[in-house]
């Protein structure tokens, strides 16, 4: 077990104050201890790839795809059977278009075939267990290889550097982490990472002045945030007539960045927003460059397809679902994994000159939130947890009955027990805080929209 995996286990089972102390201690560790000796090599390789042509990057990606498909056929029981049923063999994979012969993988497949999706020699890749509730409210668990985690971190670093950030400069994190705060201080400083973690759970009209003052005092070069939180901070500061510090760059991630949010954020902070698209399952990521005309796919890390409802590739300018294949997670390969996120496809090169393929726009993550009596907004992404909270839950949905009461509508799995209910109420209660009364109601199913989606957050009109 890696150091990161061991600390993660302790972290997930700890209280918020203990989690805060663990995070601060972890930040002081050298990168090679946290992410392994390969991290620096990945960083150097990724920066070199920015100068490669599309044809060269296509070759790199294709070679990685062939290796992953061959590994999956040989070492992963699920794919051995799936390939046999589809009449597909690794030697049939001769061009990127041959991906269509591999069946797509759903979140339900991942839940129902977890053990079969593990490689027979999974332990050799030093994986850690991870969980995601995602934007659909359908929780899944999976394994993440140590090297795959290191590569994802290297991809994030490349994106930060593209935005003008320099290693070691001060940064702000406003991404929904619950941290142990002091009276009138809603943040903690990670000295190892030179990062000030702000508690989005405490950002309200009454506290925004303290947030703005803390940011000014810290003078960050970069603001790393949820789009909804950056928009809320900008909006509250504007309404209060406050002048905010202007970092060199603002990076939004984990939520759809809407046009109205970008406009308000960039206007208030007088700084460009650089958007990032990633997935907890580490099957792919993409990010904006200085031209902001699309999302550069990290072709070394994943292969992103944009497919219609019949699993056929869409044409340029058309919208479809992102289906992703991870290229480095050998303990649990996810081939052609349905992300549930919508995107607009393009085959055009970016005017910036980089060779990586583009996604024209990301449209799939609808920002939802629960509003408390004090005006704090808890977004769907902020409420997402990566521990084992939902491991015995098939589906869940937040139903806001009033500003004081939220009900978790839960579809139970076969292994669900009273202990699960106790754990969910305890862990999610910590995220909601004292302003929200949290309850659970059970259902056989959760209604979906006309497009087949299940809103993670719904609001019921308050009774007069």
N, C-alpha and C positions, 0 to 999 in steps of 0.2 A: 504494500500500500504506500502511495506517495505521501509526502508531507502535506500537500494540499488536500488530499482525500481525507487524511486523518483529522486535520483541522476542520474540514467541512463537516464531518460527522459530529464533532463536538459543537461546532457553531450552530448547526440546525436544531440541536436539542437544548440550546441554552436560552436564557432570558435575554431581553434586549440589552440590559447593562453589560452582561457577559459578552454578548455578541459584539458590542461596541469595542470592548477591550481587546477581543480577539482580532477584530478588523484593524485596530491601530497597531497591534503587535505584528500582524502579518505584513502590513505596509512597510515595516522597517527591514524586512528580510530582503536579501539580494535577489534579483530576478532569476538567477540561475538556480537558487534554492526553490523558489516558488514555481518556476515554469520549466526547469531543466536546462541542460547545456545547449539544447537545440534552439532555444529561443533567439539568441543573438544571430545564429546562422539563418533562421527564418527571416529575421528582420533585414539582414543584408540582402538575401535573395529577393525579397519582395521589392525592395527599393531598386534593385537592378532590373526587375521585371517591368518597371514603369517605362523603361527605355526600349522594351521589346515590341516588335510589330504584332499585329493581330494574328498573322499566320504563325509566328513563333509561339504565341501564347496558346493558340488552338492546339499546337503540337504538344505543348506541356500538359494541357488539360486532357487531351485525348489519351496520352500515355498513362496518366493517373487514373482515368476512367477504366482503361483496359486492365490495369493492375487491380483495381477495386472489384471489377466484375469477375475477374478470374478468382480472386480471393473469396468472394461471396459464393461462387459456384462450388468451390472446393471445401470451404471451411464453415459455411453458414447453413444449417439444416433447412431453414425457411426458404432460402433462395435455391437450394439444390432441388427442392420439390417444385417451387414456382417455375424455375427454368424448364424443368422436365414437362410440367403441364403446358407451358407455352411453346414447347418445341424449340427452345432457345439454348444455344451453346456459346460459351465465351468466344470461340473462333468465328461465330457469326457477326461479332462486333467489329466491323471494318471501317465504318464511317460514323460520325456523330448521329446521323439520321437513324442508325440501327438501334438507338436507345428505345425507339417506339415499340420494339419487340419485347421489352421488359415490362411486366405489369406494374402499374402505379401502386404505391403503398399508402394506405390511409392511417389516420390516428387510431381507428378501430383495430386495424391489423396490428399496430404496434402494441395496443393494450392486450389483445387476445393471443398474440404469438410472441410475447416478450422473450421467453426462454429459447424458442426456436430461432429468433433473430440474433441471438448471441453466437459469436464464433466459438467453435469447439475449444479453441485455445485463447479465449478472451483475456484471461488473466495476464498473459505475457505483455499486453499493451498497457498495463497499469491503469485500468479504467476507474472512474468514479461514477457512482450512481447519481443521476440528476432527474429532475422532475420539471414539468411545465404545465401550467393550466392553460397557457396560450391565450389567444384572443377569442377563442370559441367556447370556453368553459368546459372543454372535454379534456380532463387531465391525462397525461401520459408520463411514463417513466422510461429512461433509457440509460445507456452507458456512454461515457465520453472518455476517449483515450487521453492520456497525459499529453502526448505530442499534438493531438488535435486541438486541445485547449491552448497549448503554447502557440500554435499557428494562428488561431483566432485572435489571441492577444497581439500577435505581431501584425495582423491585418488592421486591427483597431489602431495600433501605433502608427502605421503607415497613413491611415486616414487623418489622424491628428496632425502628423507632420505636413501633409498636404495642405491643411488649413492654415499653416503658418506657426503652429505651436512648436516649441523646442523642448526636448527631453529635460525634465527636472523643473520646468517652470511651474509656478503656482496655478492650480486649477480648482474649480468649484464643481461639486457633484450635487445636482438637484434632481434625483432620479427615484424617489420613493423609498429610499432606505429608512427604516426606523432606527434612530440612534438615541442613546441615553442622553438627554439634554438637562441643562441646569435651568433654574428659574431665570427667565428673560434671556436665555442663550439657547437658541434652537439649532445648534450646530456643534460639530466636534472637528478638531484638526488632526489629520493623519500626517504627522511630520515625516514619516518615511516616504510617502508618496507626494508630499507637499500639496495635499488636497484638503479642502475644507468641505466636509459633508454637511449639507443643509437638510433639515428635516422638513420635507414637503407637507407632512402631516400638521405642521404648526403654522403654515403660511396662510394668513388671514388678513383682512383689512386692519385689524388691531395690531398685528405684529410686523407688517411689511416694512415699517420704518426701521426696525431692528435688523431685518434681513439686509436691507439696502446699506445700512451703516456697516454691517459686518463684511459685506462684499467689498465696499470701498476700502476698508481698512486692510483687507487681504490682498487687494490689487491682483486678481487672477488674470492670467493670459488667456485662459480658456474656461468657458462655461459648458459643462457636459450635463445634459438635462433631457427630461421628457418635454416634448413640444408643449403639452398642456400646462406644465409647470412653468416653463419659460414665459408662455403667453400670460398666465395668471400673474406671475411676478411683474411682468411689464405692465399689465393692465392695472393692478393694484397700485403700483408705483406712480403710474400716470394719473390715476384718480386722486392720489394723495399729493400730487404736485412735487414728487421727489425726483431728484436727478440721480441717475444710476451710473455706476462704473461701466465703461465700455471695454470689454475684453477684446483681445485680438481676433478671437473666433468663438463662435457658439456652435456646438455640435448637438443636434437632436437625434435621439435614437429610441427605439422600442415602441413608438407610436407613429401613426400617420401624421405627417406634418401638413396641415392644411394651409391653403394660401392666405387666409385671413390671419392665421397665427404667424406665419413668416413675416407678413407685412407689419404687424404690430411689434413683433420682437425686434426686427431689424431697424424699425423706425425709432423705438425706444432706446435700444442699446447702440444704435449707429454702427452696427457690426453685421457682417454677413453670417447667415446660418448655413451650416454644412450638415446635410441630413445623412443618416446612416441607417441601413436596413440589415438586420441580422436575425438569426434564429437560435434559440437556446439549444436546439438539437445539433448545431454546428454543421448543417448541411449546405450552407451558403451565406454569403453576405455581399452587399453592394453599397456603394457610397458616392456622394456627389463630389465633384472636383470644383475648381475655381470658376468654371463656366456655368455650373448649376443647370445643365441642359439634359441631365440624365444621371443614372446611377451606374458607376463602374463596377462590374462584377469581379470579385476576387477569384479569378479563374483557377488559381493554384489551390483554392480551398474547396470550391464546389462548382457544380454545373447547374445553372438555372434555366429551366424551360418555362415558357408561358403557353398554357394549353387551354383549349375551349372545353365546354361541358362534355364533349365526346373524346377528350384526351388527345385532340389533334392540335398541332402548333397553330397559333393565331398568326395573322399577317401583321406587317408594320402598321402601327397606329391602332391596332385592335387590342381590346382588353381581355385578359384571361387569368387563370390561376397560376401562381408560381408553383412549379413542381421541381424539387431540388434533390440533387444527388451529392452527398458528401464524399470527399476524396481522401480523407485522412483518418476516419474513425473505424478502425479495423476490428475492434472488439464487438461493435454492433453496427454494421453497415446499414444505411438507409438509402436505398436506391429509388429514385423517382418518387420522392416523399411529398405528399400533398401538404402544402403549408396552410391552405385556407386564405391566403393573401392574394389580392388582385393586383395586377400590374398591366401597364401598357407596353407592348413589345416594340422594339425598334432594331433595325439591322444597320443603322447608320453609325459611322465612326464619330467619336467625340472631337469637336474642334480643338480641344486642348492638345491633341496629338498622341495621347496614350493609346496603346493598342487594345486594351481590354474591351470586351463586349459590354453593351449598355442595356439597361432597362430604362425605358423612357420615363416612366413615373410609377410610383408605388401608391396604390389606392386602397389596400385591403384592411388597414387597421383603423377602425372607427373609434375615435376617442370618446369614451363614456366616463361618467363620473357620478359619484354620490356626494351630495352637498350637505354639510352639517349646519347646525343652527348658527354657528359663528361665521359661516361663509367659507370654511375650508372645503376644498374639492379633492376627493379621493378618486383618482382615475382607475380605470380597469387595469392598467399596467402596474400601477402602484400597489394594487391589491393582489397581484400575481405573486405566488410563492413557489420556490424551487425545492422545497423540502418534501417530506412525505405526507404532507397535510391531506392531500386528495387521493392517496394511493388506493383506497377502497371505494372511491366515488366514481360513478360512471359519468355523470354530468352535474353541473351546479350552476346556479344563477342567483345574482343579487337582486332582490326586489325591494326598492325603497318605498316603504309605506308612508313615511313622513320624515322630516328632518331629524327626528329622534329615533326612528325605528327602521331597521333593515332586517329582512328575512332572507335567509339562505335557503333557496329551493334546491333540494338535493335529490338526485336519483342514485340510490344505493347500489353498490356492487354486492356480489354474493358473499364476500368476506367482511362486509361492513358490520361493525358491532357498536355497542354503547361507548366503547373506548374511542372509536373514531369520532363520534359526536362530541365527546368531552374534549378531545384534542383540537378539533376544528373550532369549537367555540372559544377555547383558550387562545389558540394561535391567531385566529382571525380577530378575536376580541382585542388583542394587543395592537393589531394594525388599525382598527377603527378607533380605539381610545375610548375615553369616558363619555364623549358626546353622543355616541350611538349605542342604542340598545339592540343587541344582535340576537336573533332567534333562528331556528331551523324548522322548516317544514319539508315533508317528504312527498315525492311525486313519482308516478310511474314513468312519465316522460315530460320533457320541457318543450313547449311549442316553438316552432321555427318560423322564420320569415318566408316570404314567397320565394326568396333566392336560396332557401335551404339553410340559412344561418340561424344560430341561436344567440340572441343578444345576451351578453354577459351581465349587463345591468339594465333593468327596466324600472320605470317609475310608475307608481299608481297614484292617481289624483288624491290629494288629502281630503278627508271628509270635513265639511264645513261645520 
